[in-house]
Amino acid sequence: MKGVHTVNCSEVIRERRSIRKYKENVTIPQEDFERMLEAAMMAPSACNTRPWQFFVVINREMIAKLREAHPFTKMLSTASAAIVVCGRPDLQEGVCKEFWPQDCGAAIENLLLQAKDLGYGTCWCGCYPSMDRVEKLQEILGTSSIPVAIVAVGEADEAPAPKGHFDPERVTYLRRSEEHT
């Protein structure tokens, strides 16, 4: 679905869904992967350390191994690709140390939104802090970086209803010292 670009960020945020069914045999162009990864790498990070590494898995045999290592990635059987987002805590020190999980989370969200903007569906499948998943994925990928998530990517073959919504009960405004609303 290359070339589909939504110009309204608000719409992209509200239209994004976790997709678990994809059209099979869809090839994602290299430039679309690069656009998604560029968006991911534009995410904020503690002290601009950018503590991430990305594995773009298109090989079906390798995707099958990822599915075996993570019990909640059934959707990878039809997805065009899996992008494994890994943390690099070795790149952070001092006051920035240990913020890599949040930094990778921000990168993942940017990736999801850019994929939606390009016309692709995605599903974020968490890995870290489940060390069993982490260790299996490290072995499969041959890396010491820490797998934070597997993101399934492809052309959606479903249109799920939204599950999120604004809930004012979960918001507290602190406006003045004497007022809490």
C-alpha positions as CSV (number, residue, x, y, z in Angstrom):
1,M,0.0,0.0,0.0
2,K,2.9,2.3,-0.7
3,G,2.0,5.9,-1.2
4,V,-0.9,6.1,1.2
5,H,-0.1,9.0,3.4
6,T,-2.4,10.6,6.0
7,V,-1.5,14.2,6.7
8,N,-3.5,14.4,10.0
9,C,-1.5,13.1,13.0
10,S,-4.7,13.1,15.1
11,E,-6.5,10.8,12.6
12,V,-3.5,8.4,12.5
13,I,-3.4,8.1,16.3
14,R,-7.2,7.5,16.5
15,E,-7.3,5.0,13.5
16,R,-4.4,2.8,14.6
17,R,-5.4,-0.6,15.8
18,S,-3.6,-3.8,16.8
19,I,-4.0,-6.0,13.7
20,R,-3.9,-9.8,14.0
21,K,-4.9,-10.8,10.5
22,Y,-2.9,-9.8,7.4
23,K,-3.2,-10.2,3.7
24,E,-0.7,-12.9,2.7
25,N,2.1,-12.6,0.2
26,V,2.3,-8.8,0.4
27,T,5.8,-7.4,-0.1
28,I,6.6,-4.2,1.8
29,P,9.0,-2.0,-0.2
30,Q,12.4,-1.2,1.3
31,E,11.7,2.5,1.3
32,D,8.6,1.9,3.5
33,F,10.7,-0.1,6.0
34,E,13.2,2.7,6.0
35,R,10.4,5.3,6.6
36,M,9.1,3.3,9.5
37,L,12.6,2.9,11.0
38,E,13.4,6.5,10.5
39,A,10.3,7.5,12.4
40,A,11.2,5.1,15.2
41,M,14.7,6.6,15.4
42,M,13.2,10.1,15.6
43,A,11.7,9.2,19.0
44,P,13.0,11.0,22.1
45,S,15.5,9.2,24.3
46,A,17.2,10.0,27.6
47,C,20.2,12.2,26.8
48,N,19.7,11.4,23.1
49,T,21.4,8.1,23.7
50,R,19.1,6.3,21.1
51,P,19.5,3.0,22.9
52,W,17.9,0.8,20.3
53,Q,18.6,-1.7,17.6
54,F,16.1,-3.0,15.0
55,F,16.0,-6.4,13.3
56,V,13.7,-6.5,10.2
57,V,12.7,-10.1,9.7
58,I,11.2,-11.0,6.3
59,N,12.6,-14.5,6.0
60,R,9.6,-16.9,6.6
61,E,11.8,-19.5,8.4
62,M,13.1,-16.9,10.8
63,I,9.6,-15.6,11.4
64,A,8.5,-19.1,12.3
65,K,11.3,-19.3,14.9
66,L,10.1,-16.0,16.3
67,R,6.6,-17.4,16.6
68,E,8.0,-20.4,18.4
69,A,9.9,-18.2,20.9
70,H,6.9,-15.9,21.7
71,P,3.6,-17.5,22.6
72,F,1.4,-14.5,21.5
73,T,2.6,-13.9,18.0
74,K,0.2,-16.1,16.0
75,M,-0.4,-13.1,13.7
76,L,3.1,-13.4,12.3
77,S,2.0,-16.4,10.2
78,T,0.3,-13.9,7.8
79,A,2.2,-10.7,8.5
80,S,4.7,-9.5,5.8
81,A,7.4,-8.9,8.3
82,A,8.4,-8.8,12.0
83,I,10.4,-5.9,13.3
84,V,12.2,-6.8,16.5
85,V,12.9,-3.7,18.6
86,C,15.8,-4.3,21.0
87,G,17.2,-2.2,23.8
88,R,20.9,-1.3,24.1
89,P,21.4,-0.4,27.8
90,D,25.1,-0.4,27.2
91,L,24.6,3.0,25.4
92,Q,23.3,4.7,28.5
93,E,25.2,5.9,31.6
94,G,25.0,8.4,34.4
95,V,21.7,10.2,34.8
96,C,20.5,8.6,31.5
97,K,21.1,5.0,32.7
98,E,18.2,2.6,32.8
99,F,15.7,4.6,30.6
100,W,16.2,2.3,27.6
101,P,12.8,0.5,28.1
102,Q,10.9,3.9,27.9
103,D,13.0,5.0,25.0
104,C,12.3,1.9,23.1
105,G,8.6,2.2,23.8
106,A,8.6,5.7,22.3
107,A,10.4,4.3,19.2
108,I,7.9,1.5,18.9
109,E,5.0,3.9,19.0
110,N,6.5,6.1,16.4
111,L,7.0,3.0,14.2
112,L,3.4,1.9,14.7
113,L,2.1,5.4,13.7
114,Q,4.3,5.7,10.7
115,A,3.3,2.2,9.5
116,K,-0.4,3.2,9.8
117,D,0.3,6.4,7.9
118,L,1.8,4.3,5.1
119,G,-1.3,2.1,5.0
120,Y,0.0,-0.9,7.0
121,G,-1.3,-2.7,10.0
122,T,0.8,-3.6,13.0
123,C,0.7,-5.5,16.3
124,W,3.0,-4.7,19.2
125,C,4.0,-8.0,21.0
126,G,5.9,-7.4,24.2
127,C,9.0,-9.3,25.1
128,Y,10.9,-7.5,27.8
129,P,10.7,-8.0,30.8
130,S,9.8,-11.6,30.2
131,M,13.3,-13.0,30.3
132,D,12.3,-16.4,28.9
133,R,11.2,-14.6,25.7
134,V,14.2,-12.3,25.8
135,E,16.7,-15.1,26.0
136,K,15.1,-17.2,23.2
137,L,15.0,-14.2,20.9
138,Q,18.6,-13.2,21.7
139,E,19.6,-16.7,20.6
140,I,17.6,-16.6,17.4
141,L,18.8,-13.1,16.4
142,G,22.4,-13.7,17.6
143,T,22.4,-10.5,19.7
144,S,23.2,-9.4,23.2
145,S,20.8,-6.4,22.9
146,I,17.5,-6.9,24.7
147,P,14.4,-7.7,22.7
148,V,11.7,-5.3,23.9
149,A,9.0,-6.1,21.4
150,I,8.2,-7.9,18.1
151,V,6.1,-5.7,15.8
152,A,4.1,-7.6,13.2
153,V,3.7,-5.5,10.0
154,G,1.6,-6.1,6.9
155,E,-1.5,-5.1,5.0
156,A,-4.4,-5.5,7.3
157,D,-7.0,-8.1,6.5
158,E,-9.4,-7.0,9.3
159,A,-10.7,-3.7,10.7
160,P,-11.2,-4.0,14.4
161,A,-13.3,-1.5,16.3
162,P,-11.4,0.9,18.6
163,K,-10.8,-0.4,22.2
164,G,-9.3,2.8,23.6
165,H,-11.1,6.0,24.5
166,F,-10.7,9.1,26.5
167,D,-11.5,8.5,30.1
168,P,-11.7,11.8,32.1
169,E,-11.8,9.7,35.4
170,R,-8.2,8.9,34.9
171,V,-7.1,12.5,34.6
172,T,-6.3,14.9,37.5
173,Y,-5.6,18.6,36.7
174,L,-3.4,20.4,39.2
175,R,-4.0,24.0,38.4
176,R,-3.5,25.9,41.6
177,S,-2.2,24.8,45.0
178,E,-5.7,24.9,46.5
179,E,-7.5,23.2,43.7
180,H,-7.5,19.6,42.5
181,T,-9.9,18.7,39.6
